[in-house]
Amino acid sequence: MPVGIDEDGRERLVFIEGEVPVAPYPEWSQSDAALASVARLLRGLHDAAREFDPQGLSWNEGLADPAGGTVVCHNDVELSNVVFRDGIAVALLDFEFAAPGRPVYDLAQLARLCVPIEDDFDQHRIGWLPADRAARLRLVADAYGLEPGGRAELLTAVTDALTRIEAAARRSIAAGGSNTVAMLSRRGGIEKFDRRRHWWSAHYHQFAAALL
């Protein structure tokens, strides 16, 4: 994990002891306890980031909140970017897509990746076990401490996050991004975005009811 830059320009890193799950994700990393701990960790990041002024700095806008904001968000909290100890999240990794935004949008990105918000076919393909995903979204909101007024905003932010990642992938493909094409070929092709969008639309009311 980066902790600073030396005077000679070299990045200083620190090793964080723990386990980092990768797909197909081990069962322990898919537990409700693990998910809740990730949401709590993200809340801690947001609370700390409120004291930081992000203005005037350069950020990777690829997955940034389209509505903008002033709190530095991670924007890519997936399980392989989290360090766990005894099944509990203790650190976040890979801040490549960090940028100012709304905390609720960052929480929506976490939900997209860790609930996950995914079509059944693609969920199974990357190793997610069957689960009540509407209940898991409620768990994310509860563990984060999202106030009742922010829960409808979370639903809208999930839609924003789904749209944002799809648009970024399509832009990269249109620009001849070979890495994106290769990644998508491993992860279900560009059609996965159509499947995900249709699945979210079909199940939206279930997630809305769970957040009441």
N, C-alpha and C positions, 0 to 999 in steps of 0.2 A: 504494500500500500504506500503511495507517495506521501511524504511528509514535508517536502520542501525542495528548494533548488540551491545548491552551493554557489559560491561566488564564481566558480569556473564554469557554471552552467550545467553541472551534472545533477541529475535528479537523485535525491536521497529517498530510500525506501525502507520500510520496516516490515518484518515478517509477522503475520498474525497467525498464531497457533489455532488450529481447528480443522473442520471438514467443510469442503466445498462440493456440493452435489452437482453432478452433470447428468444430462439425459442419456439413457432412460433413468429418471430420478428414483433413488432408493425410496422405499416405502416410508421410512422415518421422516424424510424431508417433505413428504406430502401430508403429514399429519396436521390437524387443526392447531395443535400447540406450536408447531413450527411456523405455520402461517401467521398466527397471532403475534408471535415474537418478531417476525419480519415487519409487520405493521407497526408494532411499538418502536422498533428500531428506526423506521422511517420517520415516525413522529419526532423522535429525538433529534434526527438530522434537521428536520424543518424548524424545530424550536431553536436549535443552535444557529441555523442559517439566518434567522430573523435579525441577528445582530450584525450581519455582514452586508456591506453595500456592494452590490454587483455592477453598479453603473460604471461605464467606461472601460469594461473589460471585454475581451473577445470570447464568444461561446460557440459551441457546436449547436447549430439550430436545427439539426436533422430531425430530432424527436421532441423539440421544445414545444411548450404550451402555445398553441396558436392564439390564445387570448392574452398571452404575456403575463407578466407578474414581477414581483420584486424579491421573492424567496428563491434561493438557489435550490433546484430540484435535481434528483439523480436521473430520472426518466428512463431507467433501464434496470429496475430491480427485479431480476429473475433469479432463480435459485442458484445458478452458477456464478452469480455476482454477490453471493452472501456467504459469509463464514459462520459456521455453526459450531457450538460446543455442547455436547450432550443433547442435541436436538433443538437447541435454542439459538436464535440468531444473535451474533455478537458484533459483527462488522459488515460493512458494505464495501464492495470492490468495484473497479472499472467505472470511473466517472467520465468516460469518454463523451457521453451525451448530456452531461450536466449543463444546465442553463437556467436562468431565472424563469419563474412561472408561478402558477397557483399550486399550493400544496395539494389541493383536491385533485388536480390533474396528475400529479406525481403518484398519488394514491390510486388513481384510475389505471395508470400504467402498471403499477404493482398488481392490481387486480387482473388486468389483461394477461399478465405473464404467470401469475402464481395461483389464481383461483382454479384453473385458468378460464378466461373467456375464449372458448375455442369450440369449434365444431367437433362432434363426437369422433369422427374419423381421425381428425388430426390430433385430438387429445390422446386417443389410443396409440397412434403412430409414434408419438414422442414419449410414451411410457407413463402417462397420467392414469391413475386408477379411477374407476367410476366413483363419483361423489356428488353430493347435493351442492351444486355450485352456487345456487342462489343463497343457501345458508352460509357458504364460505365467503361470499361477498359481504353478508351481514357481519360475519366474524371480523373481516378486515376493518369495516367501519367501526365496530365496537372496540376492537383492540387499539385502533388508532386514536379513539376518543373523538370521533367525528360527531359534531353536534347535530341534533335532528334537522335543523335548517340546511345543513350541508349535504344531506343524503340524496335529495333530488338532484342537487348539483353534481354529486358523484356519478349518477346515472348518465347525465349529459356529458360529463368528462370522460366516461368510458367510451361513449360514442365518438367523442373528439379524438381519443387516443387510438381507437381502431382506424379511424379515417386518416390520422396522421401517419401511422406506420405503413399503411397501404400506399399512400401518396408518395412517401419517401422511397419505398421499394420500386414503384412504377417509374419514378423520376430517375432512379439509378439505372434501371433497365433501359430506359429510353436514351440515357447518356452512354450506353455501352458498358455498363458496370459489370464486368465478368465475375467479380466476387459475389455480387448480389445474385446473378443468374445461377452460379454454382451453389450458393447457399439455398436458394429456393428449390433447386432441383433435389436437394437432400431433404427439404422440409415440406414437400407436398406441392411444389410448383406455385405459379402465380394464382392458380385457381383456389388456393387455400384462403385467399382474401375474400373471394366471393362466398365460399362456404362459411367463413367466420361471420361475415356481415349478415348473411341470411339467418344463421343460427341465432345471433344476438337479437335480431329483429323478432324472430319467432318466440324467443324466451324472455323478452324484455319485461313483460308483465309479471313474470315469476320473480325476477330480480327486484322489480319495483315493490312488489308485495312483501318481499323478505326484508326490505329496508324500512318498512313502516314502523 
